[in-house]
C-alpha cells in the first residue's frame, strides 16, 4: 500500500489499518535477506488503481484501441516506473540507515510499516486497540470447591445395643446443633449480670431458710374456697423470667417470700423473687443446660437442692451454697421427667425420651444409673411416685397409663400392676394425689381431665369423674392438670375456652371451684401451672417466658 492511498482514503482504510497493525505487532523477526518473494497484490488494490484518474499525457483517444487493454498497459507501465523510482529511493535510504543488506521487498515492507504507524498514531488507534484488547483466558481449569458432606452411620441407642453407659457406642459421632455443657460441674454464674458480680446474699439466706410444713388437715371446701378468693395479682407479680417458652416451673418451699424457678426450651433457668431488686426485676438467669429443661423440682428433704433434667441428657442439682450445678446423671438420650423415689430424695427415678426409665442413687459415685428398664418402645412422657407406698410409680406412655412396682421391673419386658383405661388419645400427664395417693389425675390431649380411684391397685381402677376442657393449644403445648399439695381432692389447670385467659381450680368430682383471671395482666395462654407447697399462692406460666403469680396477703 503506497502512502498516497493510505492518507487520502476514509473510514474503510481505518479498519484495514487496525488489522494490519495487529498483524505487524505479532511479527517478531524479518525474513532472511536472501529470500526474495514476489509482491502479491490483492484484486481490490488493482481495481482501485485502475479506477485512479490518469494524467493528460498518459491518456490516449479511446477510438485508437480497446479501452480496457490500454488501461492495463498504462497501469503496468506506471507501476514499473514507480517501482524503479521507489527502489532507487529506498536503496539510498537503506544506505544511509545501514540497511544495505535488505532486499527491495523488505525495504518496501518497512516503509509501509512506518507509514501505517504514523497514520495510526495520528488517529490514536493504538490506544483504542490496547483498550479493546481483552486479556487472554487462563488455560488452567478452575475447580469449584464442594463442601464435604459427612455421611454419619445410623445411630442406635445404647438400649437397642444392650450396652451400659460405660461402654463406648459404635454408632460414631453425632451431629450437634448446639454446644453441650461439660459432663462435670457448671458454675452458678448469672448470665444477665456482670461477669465479676456475686450472687445476692439475701438469695442464699432465703434459699437455706428453714420452713415448717403444715399438716395436711384437709379443710372443707368452704374454707378452701375462701382462701382462693383472697388470692389476687398485681403488676409486680408479673415478670418475664426466661427468654423462651417455659416448660416447667416450681415454688421454693420458703415462707417469708415467694421464690419461683422456671426452665425454658433453650436450657435457661430463671430464679425470680417477688418484691426484690436482684438482677433484672428480681430475676437471676442461669444456663445450666444446652437443651430444653423438661422438668424441675425442689427437694422436699433438702430445699437447698434444685434438680433439673434436660433434653441434652443431663440431670443437675443446683446448690447455691457451693455455687455449682452438680451433674448427678448423664445419658446419650434426652431426659423427659423425673421424681424422687425415696423419702430423703437421694434416689431418683428418671424417664428417657426413648421409653426407658432408670434408677439413680445419688449417694454412689459417678453419673451412671443403678438399673435400667424398658417400659415403652416409643416414649415415656412422665413418671410420678406414690406419696406413701414409694415402690409404686405411674408411667405416662404413648396412649396408656400404667402403674409399676419397682421391685418387679425387668430389663426389657415389665408387667404393670394395673392399667388405667378410658383414654382414646395420648396422655400428657398423670399424678397421684399428694396426701394419700388414693386418686389418680390424668390429662388427655383431647382436653379431657379424668380422676381415677387408686385406693386399691386393681387391674382396672374405676373412674370417679371426667371433665371436658378446652386445653389443647398445639401439638407442642400439652397442658397438665396438677394437684394442690395442700389439698387432697383439688387440682388446677389452664383453660383456653374463655376470654379473658384464666386458670381454673376444680374439685375431684369435676365441680369448678374458682377461676383466676386478669384481663390486662394475663392475656396469653398458660399451659404450665403449680401451687405453692406451704402458702396460698399459685403460678401460671406462658410459652413466652412470662410468669403470673396469684397470692394472698401474708
Secondary structure, 3 states (H helix, E strand, C coil): CCHHHHHHCCHHHHHHHHHHHHHHHHCCCCCCCCCCCCCCCCHHHHHHHHCCCCCCCCCCCCCCCCHHHHHHHHHHHHHHHHHHHHHHHHHHHHHHHCCCCCCHHHHHHHHHHHHHHHHHHHHCHHHHHHHHCCCCCCCCCCCCCCCCCCCCCCCCCHHHHCCCCCCCCCCCCCCCCCCCCCCCCEECCCCCCCCCCCCCHHHHHHHCCCCCCCCCCCCCHHHHHHHHHCCECCHHHEEECCCCCEEEEEECCCCCCCEEEEEECCCCEEEEECCCCCCECCEEEECCCCCCEEEEEECCCCCCEEEEEECCCEEEEEECCCCEEEEEEECCCCEEEEEECCCCCCEEEEEECCCEEEEEECCCCCCCCCEEEECCCCCCCEEEECCCCCCEEEEECCCCEEEEEHHHCCCCCCCCCEEECCCCCCEEEEEECCCCCCEEEEEECCCEEEEEECCCCCCCCCEEEEEECCCCCCCCCCCCCEECCCCCCEEEEEECCCCCCEEEEEECCCCEEEEEECCCCCCCCCCEEEECCCCCEEEEECCCCEEEEEECCC
